[in-house]
């Protein structure tokens, strides 16, 4: 019970930060985390994430069945379940609609993680999954090929997905990526060309640090 209570408080705190920093709007986005080995906490569908209270969260089993709580889980619960199914090391998932990252996918611009050492060192490559109809089984199918080797995925026209060994790690990865996307945007604006990646030798040195 103590683990679940603490997880509820942490998850709500992450939701409030997402709303305060403009990484989601209105009822957009969804967040989940593991509670023990056999259950998850997830945000409910249709509610503004910045206004959630700990008891608003739903407790689910790993098949998506509600164990405790009122209402329905997020409409993107299938995406979260796919992550946990594929990644035993992941304890938290954050799906948001950050402005700059989403804009990159609309413009068809890949996220060049190799251009920024901090991103490459702490997150690695960030692929863009092809467009999938939100709230359908198309979404987990679209991200499945990227889950095993990536800590963050952009969803074409649909925001971002970051994972972590904790809620804090999953959230901070999103915050870092959105900040990096703004840097890449301004670099492109000032340089009149896409930012160039670091040389392979420099990337190899970063990988040794990791």
Phi and psi in degrees as GROMACS dihedral restraints (atoms count N, CA, C in turn):
[ dihedral_restraints ]
;  ai    aj    ak    al  type     phi  dphi    fc
    3     4     5     6     1   -64.8    20    10
    4     5     6     7     1   -40.1    20    10
    6     7     8     9     1   -62.6    20    10
    7     8     9    10     1   -43.8    20    10
    9    10    11    12     1   -66.4    20    10
   10    11    12    13     1   -41.5    20    10
   12    13    14    15     1   -61.7    20    10
   13    14    15    16     1   -44.1    20    10
   15    16    17    18     1   -64.5    20    10
   16    17    18    19     1   -41.5    20    10
   18    19    20    21     1   -64.6    20    10
   19    20    21    22     1   -38.5    20    10
   21    22    23    24     1   -61.7    20    10
   22    23    24    25     1   -43.5    20    10
   24    25    26    27     1   -66.2    20    10
   25    26    27    28     1   -41.7    20    10
   27    28    29    30     1   -66.7    20    10
   28    29    30    31     1   -40.6    20    10
   30    31    32    33     1   -65.9    20    10
   31    32    33    34     1   -43.1    20    10
   33    34    35    36     1   -62.6    20    10
   34    35    36    37     1   -39.2    20    10
   36    37    38    39     1   -62.7    20    10
   37    38    39    40     1   -40.0    20    10
   39    40    41    42     1   -64.1    20    10
   40    41    42    43     1   -42.4    20    10
   42    43    44    45     1   -60.9    20    10
   43    44    45    46     1   -39.9    20    10
   45    46    47    48     1   -65.5    20    10
   46    47    48    49     1   -39.8    20    10
   48    49    50    51     1   -65.6    20    10
   49    50    51    52     1   -39.5    20    10
   51    52    53    54     1   -58.9    20    10
   52    53    54    55     1   -43.3    20    10
   54    55    56    57     1   -70.7    20    10
   55    56    57    58     1   -45.3    20    10
   57    58    59    60     1   -62.5    20    10
   58    59    60    61     1   -33.1    20    10
   60    61    62    63     1   -97.4    20    10
   61    62    63    64     1    11.9    20    10
   63    64    65    66     1    69.7    20    10
   64    65    66    67     1    23.2    20    10
   66    67    68    69     1   -85.9    20    10
   67    68    69    70     1   -12.4    20    10
   69    70    71    72     1  -142.0    20    10
   70    71    72    73     1   165.0    20    10
   72    73    74    75     1  -137.8    20    10
   73    74    75    76     1   147.0    20    10
   75    76    77    78     1    51.1    20    10
   76    77    78    79     1  -123.5    20    10
   78    79    80    81     1   -97.7    20    10
   79    80    81    82     1    12.0    20    10
   81    82    83    84     1   -67.0    20    10
   82    83    84    85     1   164.2    20    10
   84    85    86    87     1    78.0    20    10
   85    86    87    88     1   165.1    20    10
   87    88    89    90     1  -160.6    20    10
   88    89    90    91     1   151.0    20    10
   90    91    92    93     1  -137.8    20    10
   91    92    93    94     1   145.6    20    10
   93    94    95    96     1  -147.0    20    10
   94    95    96    97     1   163.7    20    10
   96    97    98    99     1  -154.9    20    10
   97    98    99   100     1   155.9    20    10
   99   100   101   102     1   -74.5    20    10
  100   101   102   103     1   145.5    20    10
  102   103   104   105     1  -127.7    20    10
  103   104   105   106     1   102.5    20    10
  105   106   107   108     1    70.7    20    10
  106   107   108   109     1  -160.3    20    10
  108   109   110   111     1   -91.2    20    10
  109   110   111   112     1   -21.5    20    10
  111   112   113   114     1  -116.8    20    10
  112   113   114   115     1     5.1    20    10
  114   115   116   117     1  -145.8    20    10
  115   116   117   118     1   164.6    20    10
  117   118   119   120     1  -134.6    20    10
  118   119   120   121     1   150.6    20    10
  120   121   122   123     1  -103.8    20    10
  121   122   123   124     1   138.4    20    10
  123   124   125   126     1  -143.4    20    10
  124   125   126   127     1   149.8    20    10
  126   127   128   129     1   -69.7    20    10
  127   128   129   130     1   146.3    20    10
  129   130   131   132     1   -76.4    20    10
  130   131   132   133     1   155.9    20    10
  132   133   134   135     1   -79.2    20    10
  133   134   135   136     1   149.2    20    10
  135   136   137   138     1    79.1    20    10
  136   137   138   139     1    10.4    20    10
  138   139   140   141     1  -121.5    20    10
  139   140   141   142     1   140.2    20    10
  141   142   143   144     1   -60.1    20    10
  142   143   144   145     1   125.6    20    10
  144   145   146   147     1   -66.2    20    10
  145   146   147   148     1   -30.9    20    10
  147   148   149   150     1   -70.7    20    10
  148   149   150   151     1   -11.3    20    10
  150   151   152   153     1  -107.8    20    10
  151   152   153   154     1     4.1    20    10
  153   154   155   156     1   -69.1    20    10
  154   155   156   157     1   148.4    20    10
  156   157   158   159     1  -112.9    20    10
  157   158   159   160     1   158.8    20    10
  159   160   161   162     1   -52.5    20    10
  160   161   162   163     1   -38.5    20    10
  162   163   164   165     1   -78.8    20    10
  163   164   165   166     1    -5.3    20    10
  165   166   167   168     1   -75.6    20    10
  166   167   168   169     1   -20.8    20    10
  168   169   170   171     1   -72.5    20    10
  169   170   171   172     1   150.5    20    10
  171   172   173   174     1  -104.5    20    10
  172   173   174   175     1   141.1    20    10
  174   175   176   177     1   -98.9    20    10
  175   176   177   178     1   124.4    20    10
  177   178   179   180     1  -122.8    20    10
  178   179   180   181     1   157.8    20    10
  180   181   182   183     1   -87.9    20    10
  181   182   183   184     1   179.2    20    10
  183   184   185   186     1   -75.3    20    10
  184   185   186   187     1    -0.5    20    10
  186   187   188   189     1  -102.5    20    10
  187   188   189   190     1    -0.9    20    10
  189   190   191   192     1    92.9    20    10
  190   191   192   193     1     6.4    20    10
  192   193   194   195     1   -82.0    20    10
  193   194   195   196     1   136.1    20    10
  195   196   197   198     1   -74.6    20    10
  196   197   198   199     1   125.1    20    10
  198   199   200   201     1   -98.0    20    10
  199   200   201   202     1   -30.5    20    10
  201   202   203   204     1  -159.6    20    10
  202   203   204   205     1   144.5    20    10
  204   205   206   207     1   115.4    20    10
  205   206   207   208     1   159.9    20    10
  207   208   209   210     1  -104.4    20    10
  208   209   210   211     1   149.0    20    10
  210   211   212   213     1    91.2    20    10
  211   212   213   214     1  -169.0    20    10
  213   214   215   216     1  -110.5    20    10
  214   215   216   217     1   148.1    20    10
  216   217   218   219     1   -68.6    20    10
  217   218   219   220     1   168.4    20    10
  219   220   221   222     1   -47.4    20    10
  220   221   222   223     1   145.1    20    10
  222   223   224   225     1   -66.2    20    10
  223   224   225   226     1   -15.5    20    10
  225   226   227   228     1  -100.5    20    10
  226   227   228   229     1    23.8    20    10
  228   229   230   231     1   -59.5    20    10
  229   230   231   232     1   -30.5    20    10
  231   232   233   234     1   -62.4    20    10
  232   233   234   235     1   -33.9    20    10
  234   235   236   237     1   -64.9    20    10
  235   236   237   238     1   -44.2    20    10
  237   238   239   240     1   -64.0    20    10
  238   239   240   241     1   -44.4    20    10
  240   241   242   243     1   -62.2    20    10
  241   242   243   244     1   -36.5    20    10
  243   244   245   246     1   -64.4    20    10
  244   245   246   247     1   -39.3    20    10
  246   247   248   249     1   -61.7    20    10
  247   248   249   250     1   -50.0    20    10
  249   250   251   252     1   -66.1    20    10
  250   251   252   253     1   -31.6    20    10
  252   253   254   255     1   -66.5    20    10
  253   254   255   256     1   -39.2    20    10
  255   256   257   258     1   -86.2    20    10
  256   257   258   259     1   -24.6    20    10
  258   259   260   261     1  -128.2    20    10
  259   260   261   262     1    96.6    20    10
  261   262   263   264     1   -66.5    20    10
  262   263   264   265     1   -21.8    20    10
  264   265   266   267     1   -81.6    20    10
  265   266   267   268     1   -12.2    20    10
  267   268   269   270     1   -87.2    20    10
  268   269   270   271     1   130.6    20    10
  270   271   272   273     1  -114.5    20    10
  271   272   273   274     1    -7.5    20    10
  273   274   275   276     1  -154.2    20    10
  274   275   276   277     1   147.5    20    10
  276   277   278   279     1  -134.1    20    10
  277   278   279   280     1   132.7    20    10
  279   280   281   282     1  -124.0    20    10
  280   281   282   283     1   120.4    20    10
  282   283   284   285     1  -112.3    20    10
  283   284   285   286     1   121.3    20    10
  285   286   287   288     1  -134.8    20    10
  286   287   288   289     1   176.2    20    10
  288   289   290   291     1  -123.1    20    10
  289   290   291   292     1    60.0    20    10
  291   292   293   294     1   -63.1    20    10
  292   293   294   295     1   140.0    20    10
  294   295   296   297     1   -58.6    20    10
  295   296   297   298     1   -56.9    20    10
  297   298   299   300     1   -72.2    20    10
  298   299   300   301     1   -40.8    20    10
  300   301   302   303     1   -62.5    20    10
  301   302   303   304     1   -42.2    20    10
  303   304   305   306     1   -66.3    20    10
  304   305   306   307     1   -39.0    20    10
  306   307   308   309     1   -61.3    20    10
  307   308   309   310     1   -37.8    20    10
  309   310   311   312     1   -58.2    20    10
  310   311   312   313     1   -42.2    20    10
  312   313   314   315     1   -69.0    20    10
  313   314   315   316     1   -34.4    20    10
  315   316   317   318     1   -66.2    20    10
  316   317   318   319     1   -35.9    20    10
  318   319   320   321     1   -83.2    20    10
  319   320   321   322     1    -5.3    20    10
  321   322   323   324     1    72.4    20    10
  322   323   324   325     1    26.8    20    10
  324   325   326   327     1  -100.9    20    10
  325   326   327   328     1   118.9    20    10
  327   328   329   330     1   -65.1    20    10
  328   329   330   331     1   150.0    20    10
  330   331   332   333     1   -81.4    20    10
  331   332   333   334     1   114.9    20    10
  333   334   335   336     1   -89.3    20    10
  334   335   336   337     1    81.4    20    10
  336   337   338   339     1   -63.0    20    10
  337   338   339   340     1   -28.7    20    10
  339   340   341   342     1   -69.1    20    10
  340   341   342   343     1   -11.0    20    10
  342   343   344   345     1   -80.4    20    10
  343   344   345   346     1   -20.1    20    10
  345   346   347   348     1  -123.1    20    10
  346   347   348   349     1   114.1    20    10
  348   349   350   351     1   -58.7    20    10
  349   350   351   352     1   -38.4    20    10
  351   352   353   354     1   -64.0    20    10
  352   353   354   355     1   -38.3    20    10
  354   355   356   357     1   -69.7    20    10
  355   356   357   358     1   -46.0    20    10
  357   358   359   360     1   -63.5    20    10
  358   359   360   361     1   -38.9    20    10
  360   361   362   363     1   -69.8    20    10
  361   362   363   364     1   -40.6    20    10
  363   364   365   366     1   -99.8    20    10
  364   365   366   367     1   -20.7    20    10
  366   367   368   369     1  -124.4    20    10
  367   368   369   370     1   -41.5    20    10
  369   370   371   372     1    88.7    20    10
  370   371   372   373     1  -162.2    20    10
  372   373   374   375     1   -64.4    20    10
  373   374   375   376     1   147.6    20    10
  375   376   377   378     1  -126.7    20    10
  376   377   378   379     1    96.0    20    10
  378   379   380   381     1   -79.1    20    10
  379   380   381   382     1   165.8    20    10
  381   382   383   384     1  -112.3    20    10
  382   383   384   385     1   119.3    20    10
  384   385   386   387     1   -76.2    20    10
  385   386   387   388     1   144.7    20    10
  387   388   389   390     1   -64.5    20    10
  388   389   390   391     1   158.0    20    10
  390   391   392   393     1   -57.3    20    10
  391   392   393   394     1   138.0    20    10
  393   394   395   396     1  -138.9    20    10
  394   395   396   397     1   142.2    20    10
  396   397   398   399     1   -61.4    20    10
  397   398   399   400     1   120.4    20    10
  399   400   401   402     1   -55.8    20    10
  400   401   402   403     1   148.6    20    10
  402   403   404   405     1    69.3    20    10
  403   404   405   406     1    17.3    20    10
  405   406   407   408     1  -124.2    20    10
  406   407   408   409     1   174.0    20    10
  408   409   410   411     1   -68.0    20    10
  409   410   411   412     1   -11.5    20    10
  411   412   413   414     1   -63.0    20    10
  412   413   414   415     1   -31.9    20    10
  414   415   416   417     1   -66.0    20    10
  415   416   417   418     1   -54.2    20    10
  417   418   419   420     1   -60.5    20    10
  418   419   420   421     1   -32.4    20    10
  420   421   422   423     1   -65.4    20    10
  421   422   423   424     1   -37.5    20    10
  423   424   425   426     1   -70.1    20    10
  424   425   426   427     1   -35.4    20    10
  426   427   428   429     1   -89.2    20    10
  427   428   429   430     1   -19.3    20    10
  429   430   431   432     1   -51.5    20    10
  430   431   432   433     1   -42.7    20    10
  432   433   434   435     1   -65.3    20    10
  433   434   435   436     1   -17.1    20    10
  435   436   437   438     1  -103.3    20    10
  436   437   438   439     1   -10.6    20    10
  438   439   440   441     1   -68.0    20    10
  439   440   441   442     1   -39.2    20    10
  441   442   443   444     1   -61.0    20    10
  442   443   444   445     1   -37.2    20    10
  444   445   446   447     1  -115.6    20    10
  445   446   447   448     1     8.3    20    10
  447   448   449   450     1  -129.2    20    10
  448   449   450   451     1   145.4    20    10
  450   451   452   453     1   -97.2    20    10
  451   452   453   454     1   -10.5    20    10
  453   454   455   456     1  -150.6    20    10
  454   455   456   457     1   142.4    20    10
  456   457   458   459     1  -137.8    20    10
  457   458   459   460     1   134.8    20    10
  459   460   461   462     1   -89.6    20    10
  460   461   462   463     1   143.7    20    10
  462   463   464   465     1  -110.1    20    10
  463   464   465   466     1   118.0    20    10
  465   466   467   468     1   -53.5    20    10
  466   467   468   469     1   121.6    20    10
  468   469   470   471     1    65.1    20    10
  469   470   471   472     1    12.2    20    10
  471   472   473   474     1  -142.0    20    10
  472   473   474   475     1    21.3    20    10
  474   475   476   477     1    90.7    20    10
  475   476   477   478     1  -140.6    20    10
  477   478   479   480     1  -140.3    20    10
  478   479   480   481     1   161.0    20    10
  480   481   482   483     1  -134.6    20    10
  481   482   483   484     1   121.5    20    10
  483   484   485   486     1  -124.8    20    10
  484   485   486   487     1   145.9    20    10
  486   487   488   489     1  -125.7    20    10
  487   488   489   490     1   165.4    20    10
  489   490   491   492     1  -167.6    20    10
  490   491   492   493     1   171.1    20    10
  492   493   494   495     1   -81.4    20    10
  493   494   495   496     1    -4.3    20    10
  495   496   497   498     1  -152.9    20    10
  496   497   498   499     1   165.0    20    10
  498   499   500   501     1   -61.4    20    10
  499   500   501   502     1   -40.1    20    10
  501   502   503   504     1   -62.6    20    10
  502   503   504   505     1   -43.4    20    10
  504   505   506   507     1   -64.4    20    10
  505   506   507   508     1   -44.1    20    10
  507   508   509   510     1   -62.8    20    10
  508   509   510   511     1   -40.9    20    10
  510   511   512   513     1   -67.3    20    10
  511   512   513   514     1   -46.2    20    10
  513   514   515   516     1   -64.7    20    10
  514   515   516   517     1   -31.8    20    10
  516   517   518   519     1   -63.2    20    10
  517   518   519   520     1   -40.8    20    10
  519   520   521   522     1   -63.6    20    10
  520   521   522   523     1   -46.7    20    10
  522   523   524   525     1   -59.4    20    10
  523   524   525   526     1   -43.4    20    10
  525   526   527   528     1   -63.5    20    10
  526   527   528   529     1   -42.5    20    10
  528   529   530   531     1   -67.0    20    10
  529   530   531   532     1   -40.5    20    10
  531   532   533   534     1   -66.8    20    10
  532   533   534   535     1   -39.4    20    10
  534   535   536   537     1   -63.6    20    10
  535   536   537   538     1   -43.1    20    10
  537   538   539   540     1   -63.5    20    10
  538   539   540   541     1   -38.0    20    10
  540   541   542   543     1   -62.1    20    10
  541   542   543   544     1   -37.1    20    10
  543   544   545   546     1   -66.3    20    10
  544   545   546   547     1   -40.4    20    10
  546   547   548   549     1   -61.3    20    10
  547   548   549   550     1   -46.2    20    10
  549   550   551   552     1   -61.7    20    10
  550   551   552   553     1   -38.3    20    10
  552   553   554   555     1   -63.0    20    10
  553   554   555   556     1   -48.4    20    10
  555   556   557   558     1   -69.1    20    10
  556   557   558   559     1   -34.4    20    10
  558   559   560   561     1   -63.0    20    10
  559   560   561   562     1   -40.8    20    10
  561   562   563   564     1   -65.8    20    10
  562   563   564   565     1   -38.6    20    10
  564   565   566   567     1   -67.2    20    10
  565   566   567   568     1   -42.4    20    10
  567   568   569   570     1   -76.9    20    10
  568   569   570   571     1   -35.0    20    10
  570   571   572   573     1   -92.9    20    10
  571   572   573   574     1    -8.5    20    10
  573   574   575   576     1    62.5    20    10
  574   575   576   577     1    18.2    20    10
  576   577   578   579     1  -158.7    20    10
  577   578   579   580     1   156.3    20    10
  579   580   581   582     1   -60.0    20    10
  580   581   582   583     1   141.6    20    10
  582   583   584   585     1   -58.5    20    10
  583   584   585   586     1   140.6    20    10
  585   586   587   588     1   -84.8    20    10
  586   587   588   589     1   146.4    20    10
  588   589   590   591     1   -72.0    20    10
  589   590   591   592     1   160.4    20    10
  591   592   593   594     1   -65.1    20    10
  592   593   594   595     1   150.9    20    10
  594   595   596   597     1   -61.7    20    10
  595   596   597   598     1   155.7    20    10
  597   598   599   600     1   -57.0    20    10
  598   599   600   601     1   -36.1    20    10
  600   601   602   603     1   -62.8    20    10
  601   602   603   604     1   -41.6    20    10
  603   604   605   606     1   -67.7    20    10
  604   605   606   607     1   -39.0    20    10
  606   607   608   609     1   -65.1    20    10
  607   608   609   610     1   -38.1    20    10
  609   610   611   612     1   -63.5    20    10
  610   611   612   613     1   -37.9    20    10
  612   613   614   615     1   -64.9    20    10
  613   614   615   616     1   -38.9    20    10
  615   616   617   618     1   -65.3    20    10
  616   617   618   619     1   -40.0    20    10
  618   619   620   621     1   -65.5    20    10
  619   620   621   622     1   -31.7    20    10
  621   622   623   624     1   -67.2    20    10
  622   623   624   625     1   -34.0    20    10
  624   625   626   627     1   -66.6    20    10
  625   626   627   628     1   -35.8    20    10
